[in-house]
């Protein structure tokens, strides 16, 4: 039987400003190359588009505003997932799965399954969906983001940020919990995902845009990125 890998594909990689076709072609090449020994569940994030929608409701006097912002984020992740099925040349008329059972059923038939966030849960992003799926399938979790791995501070804003190549689940959870959750937040993994990988001891990799590193992880070679274990 093929080993299952759960990947979280950041929305910022799919469509930073416009669709990053060059990156996605490289991603596609690595995934298809490795389907001989793996099945992949790819959980798509919402990225900049989701945050733009969420920001649009920021100053509106709406009841359940955070809930509505979260729904916008979920919808965007599912749109990104549908786009990815088309990009890979798959027929998406079955729809994008909204439940884990649907993901499992599709994975029984296909080597690659795309989804966005599943059901609404408080204080969760698509990262949590990916962590839950990694728990369901008892497999490794690879998070693809727009920085090369984990840093002690946001490297986009801090030139002094230090790269962290390896960290324990416990220490990573401490880092995540220092931040307060908000819909559309921008951290390598959300707090709920950090709790899940800690509780169930899920080996987790965080890597950036260089798809050579994804291929290296899948083939047990040295890579540039962060491992949480």
N, C-alpha and C positions, 0 to 999 in steps of 0.2 A: 504493500500500500504506500501511496505517496505521502510524504510528510506535509502537514499543513503549516502555513505561515500567515499570520495576520499582519497586514501593513496599514499604517495610518498615513495617508497621502495628504499633506497639508494643502489647503486651498490656495495658499500663497505660491505654491509650486505649479498648480494647475493654471491659474489665471492671476498673475501678479498685477498686471494692468490690462493686458490682453492675453489670450491663450498662448502659453509658452510651448509652441509646437516642437521646438528643438529639444527642450528638456523631455517632453512627453514621448518623443520618438525614442530617446535613449532609454527611458523608463520601460517603454513597451518592449524594446529589444531585449533588455535584461530579463524581464518577466517571462517572455515567450521562450527565451533560451533555457530557462530553468524549470519549465513545466514538465520536463522529462522526469524530474524527481520530486517536485513540489506541487501542491495545490495552493492557490493564493486567495485570501479574502482581502480586498482592498477597500478600506473605509476612507471615504473622501471628506475632507474638511470644507468649510465654507470660505475661509480666507477673507480677503479684502472686500469682496462683494457682500458677504454676510455682515461684516462690520459696518459697511456703508449703510445697509438697510437698518441695522440695529441703531446706529447713530442718528438716523432719521427720526426715530421715536424718542430720542433722549429727552427732549424738552416738552413732549406731549403729555397733557394731564390725563393719562389713561389709567383705568383700573387694570390691575394685573399687568403692568407695563413690562416687567422683567419676563413674565411668562410669554407675552406676545413677542418680545424680542427674541426669546429662545426659539419660538416657533418659526420666526423668520430665518434664524440660523439653521434650523433643521431643514427647512425647505430648500435653502441654498445648497446644503451638503448633498441633498438628493438630486438636485439639478446637476451639480458637478459630477455625481456618480453616473447619472444617465449620459452625460456628455462622454464620460470615459468609456462606457460600453460602446458608444458609437465610434469613438476614436480607435478602439481595439477591433472594430469591425464585427461586433456582435449584435444580434437582434435583441433589442431591449423591450419588445412589446409585452413581455411578461411583467414588466414594471420593475421598480426598484424595491427590494425587500424592506419591509418595515418591522419585521420581527426576526428573532434569532432562528426560529423554526424554518422560516423561509430561506434564510442564508444556508442553513444546514441542508435543506432539500436541494437547493440550486447547486451547492458544492458537490453533492453526490453525482450530479450530471456533468458538471463543468470543472475545468482546471482553474478558472479565474472567475470570481464573483465580486462585483462592485456594489457597494452600498454607501449610504450616508449615515447620519445619525439615525437610530431606530426610534423607539417610543420616547416621548418627552419624559425626562426625569429632572428633578431640581438639581441645580449646581453641576450640570454635566455638559460636556461638549462631545464632538465625535471621537475625541481621545478615549472617553469612557466607554463608548460603544466598542472601540477596537480592543480595549483592555478586557471587557466582558467577553468578547468573542475569543480572545486568546485563552481566557479561563475556560470557556465552553469546550474549545478544541484541545486544551492542554498543550499549547504550543508556544513558540517564541513569538515575540511582538517586536516589529520594527517600525519606528516612527521616522518618517521623512519630513524634514522641515527646511527652512531657508537659512539656517546656520549649520555649521559643520558638526555640532553636537551640543552638549550641555556646558554652560558657562556659569560662573558665580554671579554674574550680572549680565544684563542685556548687552551683547556685543555690538548691537546696532547703535546704541547710545553711549556706550562706555568703552573708550579705547583701552582702559586698564583692565577690562574683563579677562578673567583667567579661564582657560579651557580645562574642563574636567573629563579626562579620558575614561575613568571608571569610578563608580560610586555604589554604595550599598542601597538596597531598597529603603532601609530605615532613614539614612541620611538624605536620600532624595525626597522622601515624604516630608521631612522637616523643611526642606527648601520650598516645596510646593505649598505647604501650609502657611508659609510666611506671607503669601499673597492672598488677597480677598477675591473671591470669585465674582465675576460679572459676565453676562452673555457676550460672546465674541472675544473673550480674553485672549491674550497672545503670550503664552508660555509654552515650552516644549511639550508638556503634558498637563492636563488639568488635575485638580486636587483629588477628584474621585478616582481617576485613572491611577494616580500615584498610590492611593489606598488599596486598590485592587491588585496591582502588581506586587505590592508589599505583602498583603495578606496571603496571596496564593503563590508567592515566590516565582513570579513569571519573569523569565529572562527577557530583558528589554534592551533594544539597541536604538540609539538616536544618531541619525546621520543627516548630512546635508544633500546638496544638489548633484554631487559627483556620483554618478551611477556606477562607477567602478567599485565604489565602496559597498554598494548593495550587492553586486555580483560577488565580491570577496566574502561578505558575510554568508551568503548562500552556499559558498564553496569552502567555508572554514579557513579562510585566509586572513592575514593581518589587514585591518582596515583602519581608516581615520574616522573617528566618531567616538561615541560614548556608550559604554555598556553598563547597565544597571542590573546587579545580581546580588 
